[in-house]
Structure formats: structure tokens, C-alpha cells
């Protein structure tokens, strides 16, 4: 049974990635850097959230590495989400 990350966790991961990458879709950061931007209690759900965000087309994974960046669609969505927080 695969557990899913909640929508709230997915939003927080998306905002953390946005804080790292800024206003670009070209930057990508390793999983560890994304985890450092989030509270320690939430770090176990980061991988699940990133997988779900990738499946939704909001995040991309760079090559075969564990580096992640925002897609254009993800950048547009994150602007709405992170302004609300």
C-alpha cells in the first residue's frame, strides 16, 4: 500500500522548491536541499509529495538524479499558492 502525501504537504513542498529556484524553470535542486527548507517532522513525506507533483506535471526530475525543478505549469501554480501563505 502506497501512502499519498496530503494536499497541504504537497503545497509546502512546492513552495519550498519555489523559494530555492525563484522565478525560473531552469534551476533544479537536490532532494536534500528541499528537505532542509521544511520542518524535520515533514521530511519523511517530501519524497511522496515530489512523486505526486511530478505525476501532476508541476515538478520535473533532472535526468537520472534526485534533483527537482519547477515546470512552467508548476511555476504558475506556485505563484498563486505561495502568495496565499
Secondary structure, DSSP 8 states (H G I E B T S, - for coil): ------HHHHHHHHHHHHHHH-S-SS--EEHHHHHHTS-GGGGGGHHHHHHHHHHTTSEEE-TTSSEEEE-HHHHHHHHHHHHH-
